């Protein structure tokens, strides 16, 4: 797989050139989970059309706030907004790609994928019940792996994060103790550790801190050459994170079962399924204050969903199935101008 060329700095990414904005340029903000693929799509889209998509990876919570405040053309979140909240805020939600969250560690001599964890052990680590790397539960899973008798340093997201929501949702599913002690959501009360802003901030801290463990979207683990843990999935099989195991987790998803396509892909059955899998979502207003800009945003995502599959796969994201893309594009008819006309008619 090719590595992404996006620059990760300060937890925020700006995509597109710094030239004066054109009328067709669009802006978005939110989740850092899909930031590497959005950077690739923006670069290729500009080359194909001459139009820019400028995106800031400020976290899912920030993305929801920005689109609610109408300061961007679209918001982005890895934690799907519930149907009642979509209705109340007048928002349309649709997925773009599927990816996976991984635990990443800084342990001398431990190569990527060599450390094996179960969901229960990972939950015990992040709730503070396992505090050292040579704990008997970790050692039992990893015969032949040299584990130091050192303290574990937790690294977590300091911002409101869809990656945190996906990660803690999985841990809460497999561990009642984690669910009652830490909980699940975009922000939780970690008992100890070091915070980092964005996936990039967590990756940077894990890189710097010996004996640390954090959680990031898989593309960040690859870009930063971090050692990820393999996992035992719901079917009891050991799996590695990649596009095939993410796709296996999403294989049986019923995308129409929740408003705004907000399905939960964590802890799915299947021998090949990666246990921490998530779709990432775009949010736009159903009634567009600036219909022309809303149309340009939809043009970008239409291009990305139909022409950006290879770029997504190169970063180990999973493109949406063709049938889901059709459903997503059909939902765009609900974005209308003040007169009630679909903004898509502006392209005709």
GIZIQUI-V601611 format. One record per residue. RES is the residue in one small letter. PHI is phi in radians with two decimals (none if undefined). Layout:
<<RES;PHI> <RES;PHI>>
This chain:
<<x;none> <x;-1.43> <x;-1.43> <x;-1.24> <x;-1.86> <x;-1.21> <x;-1.51> <x;-1.83> <x;-2.64> <x;1.04> <x;1.35> <x;-2.27> <x;-2.18> <x;-2.02> <x;-1.88> <x;1.73> <x;-1.45> <x;-1.53> <x;-1.20> <x;-1.01> <x;-1.13> <x;-1.61> <x;-1.05> <x;-1.52> <x;-1.19> <x;-2.23> <x;-2.23> <x;-2.58> <x;-2.73> <x;2.57> <x;-0.92> <x;-1.55> <x;-0.86> <x;-1.62> <x;-0.97> <x;-1.04> <x;-1.31> <x;-1.12> <x;-1.11> <x;-1.11> <x;-1.10> <x;-1.10> <x;-1.09> <x;-1.23> <x;-1.15> <x;-1.11> <x;-1.11> <x;-1.44> <x;-2.15> <x;1.45> <x;-1.83> <x;-1.81> <x;-2.12> <x;-1.86> <x;-2.29> <x;-2.00> <x;-1.54> <x;-1.90> <x;1.75> <x;-1.07> <x;-1.05> <x;-1.14> <x;-1.11> <x;-1.11> <x;-1.12> <x;-1.15> <x;-1.27> <x;-1.10> <x;-1.43> <x;1.09> <x;-1.65> <x;-2.35> <x;-1.38> <x;-2.66> <x;-1.86> <x;-2.40> <x;-2.57> <x;-1.53> <x;-1.73> <x;-1.04> <x;-1.29> <x;-1.04> <x;-0.99> <x;-1.11> <x;-1.24> <x;-1.06> <x;-1.12> <x;-1.13> <x;-1.61> <x;1.19> <x;-1.91> <x;-1.83> <x;-2.21> <x;-2.62> <x;-1.43> <x;-2.13> <x;-2.55> <x;-2.06> <x;-2.55> <x;-2.28> <x;-1.66> <x;-2.26> <x;-1.46> <x;-2.12> <x;-2.29> <x;-2.06> <x;-2.25> <x;-0.98> <x;1.45> <x;-1.69> <x;-1.40> <x;-0.94> <x;1.44> <x;-1.42> <x;-1.31> <x;-1.95> <x;-2.33> <x;-1.71> <x;-1.06> <x;-1.14> <x;-1.19> <x;-1.08> <x;-1.12> <x;-1.10> <x;-1.11> <x;-1.40> <x;-1.75> <x;1.55> <x;-1.35> <x;-1.99> <x;-2.00> <x;-2.28> <x;-1.23> <x;-1.65> <x;-1.00> <x;-1.00> <x;-1.18> <x;-1.29> <x;-1.05> <x;-1.09> <x;-1.41> <x;-2.29> <x;-1.08> <x;1.56> <x;-1.68> <x;-1.40> <x;-1.90> <x;-1.32> <x;-1.53> <x;-2.07> <x;-1.20> <x;-1.57> <x;-1.82> <x;-1.43> <x;-2.14> <x;-2.33> <x;-1.33> <x;-1.54> <x;-1.76> <x;-1.27> <x;-2.32> <x;-1.21> <x;-1.11> <x;-1.08> <x;-1.06> <x;-1.16> <x;-1.13> <x;-1.24> <x;-1.06> <x;-1.09> <x;-1.10> <x;-1.21> <x;-1.19> <x;-1.64> <x;-2.38> <x;-1.01> <x;-1.16> <x;-1.19> <x;-1.05> <x;-1.41> <x;-1.60> <x;-2.02> <x;1.57> <x;-2.41> <x;2.70> <x;-1.14> <x;-2.34> <x;-2.40> <x;-1.63> <x;-1.13> <x;-1.31> <x;-2.83> <x;2.09> <x;-2.18> <x;-1.55> <x;-2.45> <x;-1.46> <x;1.31> <x;-1.00> <x;-1.12> <x;-1.17> <x;-1.13> <x;-1.04> <x;-1.11> <x;-1.20> <x;-1.10> <x;-1.06> <x;-1.49> <x;-1.86> <x;-1.10> <x;1.38> <x;-1.60> <x;-2.48> <x;-2.45> <x;-2.47> <x;-2.57> <x;-1.15> <x;-1.02> <x;-1.02> <x;-1.24> <x;-1.10> <x;-1.19> <x;-1.07> <x;-1.70> <x;0.94> <x;-1.49> <x;-1.49> <x;-1.63> <x;-1.61> <x;-1.38> <x;-2.33> <x;-1.60> <x;-1.56> <x;-1.04> <x;-1.52> <x;1.41> <x;-1.75> <x;-1.42> <x;-2.31> <x;-1.87> <x;-1.36> <x;-2.95> <x;-1.07> <x;-1.21> <x;-1.32> <x;-1.18> <x;-1.11> <x;-1.11> <x;-1.16> <x;-1.65> <x;-1.05> <x;-1.83> <x;-1.16> <x;-1.74> <x;-1.20> <x;-1.65> <x;-1.39> <x;-2.40> <x;-1.00> <x;1.13> <x;1.05> <x;-1.42> <x;-1.45> <x;-1.72> <x;-1.81> <x;-1.29> <x;0.96> <x;-1.46> <x;-1.24> <x;2.18> <x;-1.10> <x;-1.76> <x;-1.29> <x;-1.32> <x;-1.30> <x;-2.05> <x;-2.10> <x;-2.62> <x;-1.49> <x;-2.12> <x;-2.21> <x;-1.93> <x;-2.11> <x;-2.42> <x;-1.32> <x;-1.20> <x;-1.85> <x;-1.52> <x;-1.22> <x;-2.17> <x;-0.97> <x;-1.11> <x;-1.28> <x;-1.08> <x;-1.07> <x;-1.12> <x;-1.10> <x;-1.15> <x;-1.07> <x;-1.08> <x;-1.24> <x;-1.10> <x;-1.07> <x;-1.13> <x;-1.21> <x;-1.80> <x;-2.15> <x;-1.79> <x;-1.08> <x;-1.11> <x;-1.09> <x;-1.14> <x;-1.12> <x;-1.09> <x;-1.79> <x;1.17> <x;-1.55> <x;-1.95> <x;-1.10> <x;-1.17> <x;-1.01> <x;-0.98> <x;-1.12> <x;-1.24> <x;-1.02> <x;-1.08> <x;-1.13> <x;-1.10> <x;-1.12> <x;-1.15> <x;-1.18> <x;-1.15> <x;-1.06> <x;-1.36> <x;-1.50> <x;-2.23> <x;-1.50> <x;-1.10> <x;-1.50> <x;1.70> <x;-1.44> <x;-1.06> <x;-1.13> <x;-1.11> <x;-1.20> <x;-1.15> <x;-1.51> <x;-1.60>>
